[in-house]
Amino acid sequence: MIDAAVRKAHIGWNIRQNPTEVTIGVTQKVKSGGGFEEIKSQIGPLTARIFVESRERAEIVSEKAGRKEVSDSYSLLADYTANLPSGPDVTQEFEAYPHGKFRITSVHPQIVQNEICGYVCDLERTK
C-alpha cells in the first residue's frame, strides 16, 4: 500500500516535469440576508501542472454575451498546499501563459490514508 508521503512526493515530481505558475481567482456565493453575496478572493501564486487529458474536443457555446469556443480536454495537477475549494457555489478562473484562459469545472482531491496529497482539476479552456 502506498504511503501519503510517497504520494505527495510523486505529485511534486510530476508537477516539476512541466510546471506552470498560476494565480486562481475564486468567486464564492454566500447566503446574505434574503439573497446571495459574491465574495472574491485569490489562491496563489502556486506552481501546478496543466496537461491535456485526451484529444482536443473544442465546441462552440452560446451565452448571454455571445458565442465562444471552449475545450474541456485539459486538467490541472496541484499539490496538497493548494487547498482548492469546490462546490456548486464556487467559480474558479485563471490565465496561464501560453496555454490560455481556464475555468475549473471540478476539483478531485487525491486522498491517501485520510490525508489530502494533491488535487486534480478538470478545466475548461475558453478562447
C-alpha positions, 0 to 999 in steps of 0.5 A, spaced: 500 500 500 502 506 498 504 511 503 501 519 503 508 521 503 510 517 497 504 520 494 505 527 495 512 526 493 510 523 486 505 529 485 511 534 486 515 530 481 510 530 476 508 537 477 516 539 476 516 535 469 512 541 466 510 546 471 506 552 470 505 558 475 498 560 476 494 565 480 486 562 481 481 567 482 475 564 486 468 567 486 464 564 492 456 565 493 454 566 500 447 566 503 446 574 505 440 576 508 434 574 503 439 573 497 446 571 495 453 575 496 459 574 491 465 574 495 472 574 491 478 572 493 485 569 490 489 562 491 496 563 489 501 564 486 502 556 486 506 552 481 501 546 478 501 542 472 496 543 466 496 537 461 491 535 456 487 529 458 485 526 451 484 529 444 482 536 443 474 536 443 473 544 442 465 546 441 462 552 440 457 555 446 452 560 446 451 565 452 448 571 454 454 575 451 455 571 445 458 565 442 465 562 444 469 556 443 471 552 449 475 545 450 474 541 456 480 536 454 485 539 459 486 538 467 490 541 472 495 537 477 496 541 484 499 539 490 496 538 497 498 546 499 493 548 494 487 547 498 482 548 492 475 549 494 469 546 490 462 546 490 456 548 486 457 555 489 464 556 487 467 559 480 474 558 479 478 562 473 485 563 471 490 565 465 496 561 464 501 563 459 501 560 453 496 555 454 490 560 455 484 562 459 481 556 464 475 555 468 475 549 473 469 545 472 471 540 478 476 539 483 478 531 485 482 531 491 487 525 491 486 522 498 491 517 501 490 514 508 485 520 510 490 525 508 489 530 502 496 529 497 494 533 491 488 535 487 486 534 480 482 539 476 478 538 470 478 545 466 475 548 461 479 552 456 475 558 453 478 562 447 
